[in-house]
Amino acid sequence: MKRSCLRILFIGTFAFLCLVILMPSSSRARQIVHLSGGYSAGTIVVMTRQRRLYYVTGQDTAIQYPVGVGRLGMGWSGTAYIDGKFIKPAWSPPDMIRRENPRIPTVIPSGSSANPMGAAAMTLSGGGQYAIHGTNNPGSIGGFVSHGCIRMYNSDILDLYERASLGTKVVVQP
């Protein structure tokens, strides 16, 4: 009995340490950080390699959010602007996604667990192909997972949604 309890304690401790090493607490939490680069307040900066989105709040300060970004070959960089804001949007998969998965419906309704947009979405200029949006798959945050969109935890997209307005500049860096 005592040996069995020690084994369980050892396994539990080992599992906990693995989680701490693999997912530091800062990777899940938004926080105020230093951000150099001379961005003006109100700008959104996405650093793809870091899998972080920054909302610039002042000179060299920003709110940092963990995000999921484009998979290999599907990421992009450049400048865009928020051209639409939607709470619990329905989703129409782009042609590229429909070609990959021909059985996907033409429209996935708002609130559906199959809807990848989550709690809110902000579409980006440049053809309506990309958005910053929530997700119903929080395990995808922190990875290279999308077809080019920027995924956020639902609580984070709702926070950013309140801060950003139509016309907000979005700079995506590799």
C-alpha positions, -999 to +999 in steps of 0.1 A: +000+000+000+027+025+010+048+016-021+017+021-043+011+056-028+047+066-033+045+055-069+014+076-075+030+105-058+061+102-079+041+099-112+019+129-102+050+150-094+067+140-126+036+149-147+033+182-129+069+191-136+065+182-173+035+205-176+054+233-159+084+229-183+063+225-214+038+253-207+051+281-186+023+302-170+031+333-190+022+314-223-015+314-213-019+348-198-021+382-213+002+406-197+017+441-200+052+440-216+079+462-230+077+463-269+102+483-288+098+492-325+083+526-324+047+515-329+020+540-321-007+533-294-036+513-308-015+493-333-018+455-332+015+437-338+016+400-345+050+383-341+044+350-359+076+331-347+068+340-311+031+332-315+023+364-297+000+393-305+007+427-290-018+456-286+003+487-282-009+508-253+018+535-252+054+542-259+072+509-258+044+492-238+018+467-250-006+440-239+008+406-250-016+378-259-007+342-268-020+332-303-022+304-328-008+314-363-006+301-398+007+266-405+039+261-425+033+277-459+001+294-448+015+322-427+018+357-440+034+390-431+026+426-439+002+453-429-035+452-428-064+471-411-094+458-392-123+462-416-150+443-398-159+434-362-183+405-353-196+389-321-202+351-325-200+352-363-212+326-386-184+313-408-182+306-445-151+285-452-128+300-479-124+280-512-090+267-501-105+251-470-135+237-490-111+221-515-092+204-486-125+193-470-153+191-496-178+179-470-176+210-449-209+230-450-210+263-470-219+282-438-213+271-402-238+290-380-230+312-350-226+293-318-219+259-335-191+239-318-178+233-354-175+271-360-138+280-357-144+317-351-152+314-314-166+343-294-157+371-318-138+380-350-122+410-365-117+407-403-086+421-420-084+442-451-069+426-482-096+404-496-115+391-466-093+360-464-078+365-429-091+375-394-081+377-358-106+355-340-114+334-310-115+296-311-135+267-298-102+248-296-081+265-269-054+238-272-045+253-306-033+285-290+005+287-291+009+266-323+012+269-360-023+258-367-044+279-390-047+287-427-033+322-420-058+336-394-047+346-359-064+326-332-069+338-297-085+325-265-121+336-265-116+357-234-086+374-251-104+381-284-132+397-264-107+419-246-090+429-278-123+434-295-132+461-269-098+479-274-095+478-312-117+497-336-124+496-373-093+509-391-069+497-365-035+490-381-023+454-379+013+446-385+022+409-390+059+400-388+074+366-397 
